[in-house]
Amino acid sequence: MSNFFNYMKKLLELLKKEKIFILLIITIIVLKIFVFNFILVKGDSMNPKFKNNDFMFLNKIIYNFQSIKRGDVIVLKYQNNDLIKRVIGLPKDKIKVENGKLYINNKEYKENYINSYTASIDFTEITLKDYEYFVMGDNRYNSYDSRNFGPITKRNIIGRVEFKIFPFDKR
C-alpha cells in the first residue's frame, strides 16, 4: 500500500512540473502568434542592410501602440507571400523617382540606407490615399514592391523588423 502512495506522490509531483512546462509552452505559442515572430529573409531585395538567409526578430504588435514611420522595415503579406520592405511613403504623401532620386512631397529624400548602385528606377508621381503606404526594397533593381503591386494598407502589414538575430556580423 505504501508503494502505491509513493507512486501517487511522485505522479503528482511530475504533473505539477509538467503543468509549469505546459503553461510555458502555451505562453510561448500565444506570444509567437500574437506578439512576435522570427523571420528568415528570402532573396536580396533588402541588400545591403539585410541579406538572404538573415534571421530577424519581428514585432507584431508595435503598430497597435505607435504609428508606422517612414524608414521602418516591415514584413507585409502580399498574395500569400511574406515580403520584407522599407516604408517609403506615408498616407497622403506624393512619391516619385526622377533621375534615380527619390522625392517625397516634392522634396528630394536622402536615403542613407542604400548604396549608390541601388538607386531607383524612375517612376511618375503617385499620391497616396489617407490609408495607404508605399514600400520598396533597399535593393531597388532587385525588389518586388509598391512600384509593381501598388500601395499597401495597414492590413497588409504583419509587423516591424526590430533586429537581426543571425548572422552576427556588422552589416
C-alpha positions as CSV (number, residue, x, y, z in Angstrom):
1,M,0.0,0.0,0.0
2,S,2.8,2.4,0.8
3,N,4.3,1.8,-2.7
4,F,1.0,2.9,-4.1
5,F,1.1,6.2,-2.1
6,N,4.7,6.8,-3.1
7,Y,3.9,6.2,-6.7
8,M,0.9,8.6,-6.5
9,K,3.0,11.2,-4.7
10,K,5.7,11.0,-7.5
11,L,3.0,11.1,-10.1
12,L,1.5,14.3,-8.6
13,E,5.0,16.0,-8.4
14,L,5.6,15.1,-12.0
15,L,2.2,16.6,-13.0
16,K,3.0,19.8,-11.2
17,K,6.2,20.1,-13.1
18,E,4.5,19.2,-16.4
19,K,1.8,21.9,-15.7
20,I,4.5,24.5,-15.5
21,F,6.1,23.2,-18.6
22,I,2.8,23.0,-20.5
23,L,1.9,26.5,-19.3
24,L,5.3,27.8,-20.5
25,I,4.8,26.2,-23.9
26,I,1.3,27.6,-24.3
27,T,2.6,31.1,-23.3
28,I,5.4,30.9,-25.9
29,I,2.9,29.8,-28.6
30,V,0.5,32.6,-27.8
31,L,3.3,35.2,-27.8
32,K,4.6,33.9,-31.1
33,I,1.1,34.0,-32.7
34,F,0.2,37.5,-31.4
35,V,3.3,39.4,-30.3
36,F,6.4,38.4,-32.1
37,N,7.8,36.1,-34.7
38,F,11.1,35.1,-36.2
39,I,11.6,35.5,-40.0
40,L,14.1,34.4,-42.5
41,V,15.0,36.8,-45.2
42,K,14.4,35.2,-48.6
43,G,16.1,37.0,-51.5
44,D,18.2,40.1,-52.0
45,S,15.6,42.8,-52.1
46,M,16.9,44.4,-48.9
47,N,20.6,44.4,-49.7
48,P,22.8,45.9,-48.4
49,K,21.2,46.1,-44.9
50,F,19.6,42.7,-44.8
51,K,20.7,39.8,-46.9
52,N,19.4,36.4,-48.0
53,N,19.1,34.0,-45.0
54,D,19.4,36.6,-42.3
55,F,17.3,35.7,-39.3
56,M,15.2,38.5,-37.9
57,F,13.0,39.4,-34.9
58,L,9.6,40.7,-36.0
59,N,7.4,42.8,-33.6
60,K,3.8,42.0,-34.5
61,I,2.1,44.4,-32.0
62,I,4.1,47.6,-32.3
63,Y,1.7,49.3,-34.6
64,N,-1.1,48.9,-32.1
65,F,0.8,51.3,-29.9
66,Q,2.6,53.6,-32.3
67,S,2.2,54.8,-35.9
68,I,4.0,53.5,-38.9
69,K,7.0,55.7,-39.6
70,R,8.9,56.4,-42.8
71,G,12.0,54.2,-42.9
72,D,10.5,51.4,-40.8
73,V,11.5,48.0,-42.1
74,I,8.3,45.9,-42.2
75,V,7.1,42.5,-43.2
76,L,3.9,42.5,-45.2
77,K,1.6,39.9,-46.6
78,Y,1.1,40.1,-50.4
79,Q,-0.7,37.2,-52.2
80,N,0.2,34.7,-49.5
81,N,3.9,35.7,-49.5
82,D,5.7,37.5,-46.6
83,L,7.8,40.3,-48.0
84,I,10.3,42.4,-46.2
85,K,10.3,46.0,-47.3
86,R,11.0,49.6,-46.1
87,V,8.2,52.1,-45.7
88,I,8.9,55.0,-48.0
89,G,5.6,56.8,-48.3
90,L,3.0,57.6,-45.6
91,P,-0.7,58.4,-46.1
92,K,-1.3,61.4,-48.4
93,D,2.4,61.6,-49.5
94,K,3.3,62.3,-53.1
95,I,6.1,59.9,-54.2
96,K,8.2,59.8,-57.3
97,V,11.7,58.9,-58.5
98,E,13.3,61.2,-61.0
99,N,16.8,60.8,-62.4
100,G,17.3,58.0,-59.9
101,K,16.5,60.2,-56.9
102,L,13.5,59.7,-54.5
103,Y,11.2,62.7,-54.0
104,I,8.6,62.8,-51.2
105,N,6.2,65.7,-51.3
106,N,8.3,67.4,-54.0
107,K,11.5,67.3,-51.8
108,E,14.5,65.1,-52.5
109,Y,14.7,62.5,-49.8
110,K,18.2,61.2,-48.9
111,E,18.3,57.5,-48.4
112,N,21.4,56.7,-46.3
113,Y,20.4,53.1,-46.1
114,I,21.0,52.3,-49.8
115,N,24.2,52.2,-51.8
116,S,24.5,54.4,-54.9
117,Y,24.4,51.2,-57.1
118,T,20.9,50.5,-55.8
119,A,19.4,53.9,-57.0
120,S,15.8,53.7,-58.0
121,I,14.4,53.3,-61.5
122,D,12.3,56.4,-62.3
123,F,8.6,56.4,-62.0
124,T,6.0,59.1,-62.2
125,E,4.4,60.7,-59.1
126,I,1.7,58.9,-57.3
127,T,-0.4,60.4,-54.4
128,L,-1.2,58.0,-51.6
129,K,-4.7,57.9,-50.1
130,D,-5.2,58.7,-46.5
131,Y,-4.9,55.0,-45.6
132,E,-2.1,53.9,-48.0
133,Y,1.7,53.2,-47.6
134,F,4.3,52.9,-50.3
135,V,7.1,50.4,-49.7
136,M,10.3,49.5,-51.5
137,G,13.2,47.1,-51.1
138,D,16.6,48.7,-50.5
139,N,18.0,46.9,-53.5
140,R,15.8,48.8,-56.0
141,Y,16.9,46.8,-59.0
142,N,16.0,43.5,-57.4
143,S,12.8,44.2,-55.5
144,Y,9.2,43.4,-56.0
145,D,7.4,46.2,-54.1
146,S,4.9,49.0,-54.4
147,R,6.3,50.0,-57.7
148,N,5.0,46.7,-59.0
149,F,1.9,46.0,-56.9
150,G,0.9,49.5,-55.8
151,P,0.4,51.0,-52.3
152,I,-0.4,48.8,-49.4
153,T,-2.7,49.3,-46.4
154,K,-2.1,48.7,-42.7
155,R,-4.0,45.5,-43.0
156,N,-1.2,44.1,-45.2
157,I,1.5,44.8,-42.5
158,I,2.4,41.9,-40.3
159,G,4.9,43.8,-38.1
160,R,8.1,45.7,-37.9
161,V,11.6,44.2,-38.0
162,E,13.3,45.1,-34.8
163,F,16.8,43.5,-35.2
164,K,18.8,40.8,-36.9
165,I,19.3,37.7,-34.8
166,F,21.7,35.9,-37.1
167,P,24.3,36.1,-38.6
168,F,26.2,38.2,-36.0
169,D,28.2,40.4,-38.5
170,K,28.1,44.2,-38.5
171,R,26.1,44.8,-41.7
